[in-house]
Amino acid sequence: MESRGDKLTVALVQMKCEPEPARNLECAISRVGEAAARGAGIVCLPELFLSHYPCQTEDPRFFDLAEPIPGPTTEALGRIAAEKKIVLVSSIFEKRAEGLYHNTAVVLDVDGKIAGRYRKMHIPDDPRYYEKFYFTPGDLDFVAHPTAGGRLGVLVCWDQWFPEAARLTAMAGAKILFYPTAIGWHREELPEVRREQADAWETIQRAHAIANGVFVAAVNRVGVEGGLEFWGRSFVADPFGKIIARAGSDEELLIAECDLGKIEETRRNWPFLRDRRIDAYKDLLLRYRS
């Protein structure tokens, strides 16, 4: 993979997703190739990109979308990762065993082999986001995956809203936090509500970048699927929360150059990790303090 000192180019594939997995996989592979041609060393795909977002209803037929890891999708994506010498982050509906499923992100290294996986920890249950019907909460901890592009953290969608997840992943040594995402508006929501939701989504993730002194890369899908309109707006933020690249609301390949040297620079001036009072945080293990 191409490297320029501490600088690393990342690409986020903001795409529409079709009902047919084969078409989505073909599209994703094409975009990955384009990203590599534009100098990307790490490419990230949206959450559950192989199909329409299945969790808008509770329908047992959608379990047929799941597959094992390793499996056909990781094999196909591993081939393109090895061919282009890039690191690839992919979100997959994982079938772990009969009746046991996870929402899983896989990290493929430049040799096409699996460098790590992360099973989504926080599972939502909201209107049109009925993920608790489909997915068991993750059990692989919050880790940094060693790759040719450095140590990467991967969290998934609803994990975006939890500062504990970002903190623990950064503490494991992650330089960039990737968030494969499928988030959108209910189609009947008013314009002001849409703006507030999208702003809150971006703000919380920029806060993770600031609080931990890391890069954050969030990639969303776009398009209308059933009762949801996915808003896109994928972005990359630097360790002080500055947006260095942002996509619009249509399909787009977002490219950003991350100067990893900014992590040390930012943490020296804003030493949040140094000043954490780890002796005073035991109650974080409680559900609520009363």
C-alpha positions in Angstrom: 0.0 0.0 0.0 1.1 3.6 -0.7 2.4 5.4 2.4 3.9 8.9 2.8 5.4 9.0 6.3 2.7 9.5 8.8 0.1 10.3 6.1 -2.5 7.8 5.2 -5.3 8.2 2.7 -8.7 6.7 3.6 -11.8 6.2 1.4 -15.4 5.9 2.4 -17.8 4.2 0.0 -21.1 6.1 0.3 -23.5 4.0 -1.8 -27.1 3.1 -2.5 -27.9 -0.5 -1.7 -30.0 -2.8 -3.8 -32.1 -5.8 -2.6 -29.8 -8.2 -4.5 -26.5 -9.0 -2.7 -24.6 -9.8 -5.9 -25.2 -6.4 -7.3 -24.1 -4.6 -4.2 -21.0 -6.7 -3.9 -20.2 -5.9 -7.6 -20.7 -2.2 -6.9 -18.6 -2.3 -3.7 -15.7 -4.1 -5.5 -15.8 -1.5 -8.3 -15.7 1.4 -5.8 -12.9 -0.2 -3.8 -10.9 -0.5 -7.1 -11.6 3.2 -7.8 -10.5 4.2 -4.3 -7.2 2.3 -4.6 -6.6 4.0 -8.0 -7.0 7.3 -6.2 -4.4 6.4 -3.6 -6.5 5.1 -0.8 -4.7 2.8 1.6 -7.8 2.0 3.7 -11.3 1.7 2.3 -14.5 1.3 4.4 -18.0 0.2 3.2 -21.3 1.1 4.9 -23.1 -1.1 7.4 -24.8 -4.2 6.0 -24.1 -3.0 2.5 -24.9 -6.3 0.8 -28.7 -5.7 0.8 -31.4 -3.3 1.7 -31.3 -2.6 5.4 -33.2 -5.7 6.7 -34.2 -4.5 10.1 -37.2 -2.3 9.2 -39.4 -5.3 10.0 -39.2 -8.4 12.0 -39.2 -11.1 9.3 -37.4 -14.4 9.7 -36.8 -14.6 6.0 -34.1 -12.0 6.3 -31.9 -14.4 8.3 -31.2 -16.0 4.9 -29.0 -12.9 4.2 -26.6 -14.0 6.8 -23.3 -15.9 6.0 -20.3 -17.3 7.9 -17.1 -15.5 8.4 -14.8 -16.5 6.7 -17.3 -16.9 3.9 -18.1 -15.9 0.3 -18.1 -12.2 0.9 -14.9 -12.1 2.9 -13.3 -14.2 0.2 -14.4 -11.9 -2.6 -13.4 -8.8 -0.8 -10.1 -10.4 0.3 -9.2 -10.9 -3.3 -9.7 -7.2 -4.2 -7.8 -6.1 -1.0 -4.9 -8.3 -1.9 -5.0 -7.3 -5.6 -5.0 -3.6 -4.8 -2.8 -3.9 -1.7 -5.3 -2.0 0.5 -6.9 -2.5 3.9 -10.6 -3.0 3.6 -13.3 -2.7 6.3 -16.6 -4.4 5.6 -19.9 -4.9 7.5 -21.5 -8.3 7.2 -24.6 -10.0 8.5 -22.8 -12.9 10.2 -24.2 -16.4 10.8 -22.2 -17.7 13.7 -24.3 -20.8 14.2 -27.8 -22.0 13.5 -30.0 -19.3 15.1 -27.1 -17.2 16.2 -26.3 -14.0 14.3 -24.2 -10.9 14.7 -23.9 -7.5 13.0 -20.1 -7.8 12.3 -17.4 -5.7 10.8 -14.4 -7.4 9.3 -11.0 -5.9 8.7 -9.1 -7.4 5.7 -5.4 -6.6 5.4 -3.3 -6.0 2.3 -2.7 -9.7 1.9 -6.5 -10.3 1.7 -6.5 -12.2 5.0 -8.8 -11.3 8.0 -6.8 -9.0 10.4 -9.7 -8.8 12.8 -13.4 -8.6 13.4 -15.8 -6.7 15.6 -19.3 -7.7 16.5 -21.6 -4.8 17.1 -22.0 -4.3 20.9 -24.9 -1.9 21.1 -28.0 -3.2 19.4 -30.9 -0.8 18.9 -34.6 -1.5 19.0 -36.4 1.5 17.6 -39.1 1.9 14.9 -37.7 0.5 11.7 -34.5 -0.4 13.5 -35.5 -3.7 15.0 -32.0 -5.1 15.3 -32.6 -6.9 18.6 -34.8 -9.4 16.6 -31.8 -10.3 14.4 -28.5 -9.7 16.2 -26.9 -11.0 19.4 -24.8 -8.3 21.1 -21.1 -8.6 20.4 -18.6 -10.5 22.5 -15.2 -9.6 20.9 -14.5 -6.5 23.1 -13.4 -3.1 21.9 -10.0 -3.6 20.2 -7.5 -2.0 17.8 -6.8 -4.2 14.8 -3.2 -4.3 13.6 -2.9 -3.8 9.8 -0.5 -2.6 7.3 -2.2 0.8 7.6 -1.7 1.0 11.4 -3.9 0.1 14.3 -7.6 0.6 13.4 -10.7 0.7 15.5 -14.0 -0.4 14.0 -17.4 0.2 15.7 -20.8 -0.1 14.0 -23.6 2.5 13.7 -25.5 2.6 17.0 -22.1 2.2 18.7 -21.6 5.8 17.5 -23.6 7.3 20.3 -21.6 5.7 23.2 -18.5 7.5 24.4 -17.4 4.4 26.3 -17.0 2.4 23.1 -14.9 5.1 21.4 -12.8 5.6 24.6 -12.0 1.9 25.1 -11.1 1.4 21.4 -8.8 4.4 21.4 -7.2 3.2 24.6 -6.5 -0.1 22.8 -4.3 1.9 20.4 -6.6 2.7 17.5 -5.4 5.7 15.4 -8.6 5.9 13.4 -12.1 4.9 14.5 -14.2 3.7 11.6 -18.0 3.6 11.9 -19.8 1.7 9.1 -23.3 3.1 9.3 -26.9 2.8 8.1 -28.8 5.7 9.5 -31.7 7.7 8.0 -34.8 9.6 8.6 -38.3 8.3 8.8 -39.8 9.6 5.6 -42.6 11.6 7.3 -40.2 13.5 9.6 -40.2 17.3 9.3 -37.2 19.2 7.8 -36.2 20.7 11.2 -36.2 17.3 12.8 -34.0 15.9 10.0 -31.5 18.7 10.5 -31.3 18.2 14.2 -30.9 14.4 13.9 -28.1 14.7 11.3 -26.3 17.4 13.3 -26.5 15.4 16.5 -25.1 12.3 14.6 -22.1 14.3 13.4 -21.6 16.2 16.6 -21.3 13.1 18.8 -18.7 11.5 16.6 -16.7 14.7 16.3 -16.7 14.7 20.1 -15.2 11.2 20.1 -12.4 12.5 17.9 -11.7 15.4 20.3 -12.1 13.4 23.6 -9.7 10.7 22.4 -7.3 12.6 20.1 -8.0 10.2 17.1 -9.3 10.4 13.6 -13.0 9.4 13.1 -14.3 8.1 9.8 -18.1 7.5 9.5 -19.6 6.1 6.3 -23.3 6.0 5.7 -25.5 4.7 2.9 -27.9 6.8 0.8 -31.2 6.3 -0.9 -34.8 5.5 0.0 -35.5 2.0 1.3 -39.0 1.3 2.5 -39.9 3.8 5.2 -36.3 5.1 5.6 -34.4 7.7 3.7 -30.7 7.3 4.4 -29.0 10.7 4.6 -25.4 10.0 3.6 -23.2 12.9 4.9 -20.2 10.5 5.4 -17.2 12.4 6.9 -13.7 12.2 8.3 -12.7 14.3 11.3 -9.2 14.9 12.6 -8.1 14.5 16.3 -9.5 17.9 17.2 -12.9 17.3 15.6 -12.2 19.3 12.4 -14.1 17.9 9.4 -11.4 17.3 6.8 -13.8 15.7 4.2 -17.6 15.4 4.0 -19.9 13.8 1.4 -23.3 15.0 0.3 -26.5 13.1 0.2 -25.9 11.1 -3.0 -23.6 8.3 -3.9 -20.0 9.4 -3.5 -16.5 8.0 -3.0 -15.1 10.2 -0.2 -11.3 10.5 0.0 -9.4 12.0 2.9 -5.7 12.2 3.8 -5.1 11.7 7.5 -1.9 13.0 8.9 -1.4 10.6 11.8 1.3 12.9 13.3 -1.6 15.1 14.4 -2.5 12.5 17.1 0.6 13.1 19.0 0.5 16.9 18.4 -3.1 17.1 19.6 -2.7 14.9 22.7 0.3 16.9 23.8 -1.7 20.1 23.9 -5.0 18.5 25.0 -3.9 15.6 27.3 -7.2 14.1 28.1 -5.8 10.6 28.4 -3.2 11.9 30.9 -5.7 13.6 33.1 -8.4 10.9 33.3 -9.3 10.1 36.9 -9.4 6.4 36.5 -9.6 6.0 40.3 -12.9 7.8 40.3 -14.8 6.1 37.5 -15.9 2.8 39.2 -19.6 3.7 39.0 -19.4 3.6 35.2 -20.0 -0.1 35.7 -23.5 0.7 37.1 -26.6 1.1 35.0 -27.6 4.2 36.9 -26.6 6.1 40.1 -29.3 7.0 42.5 
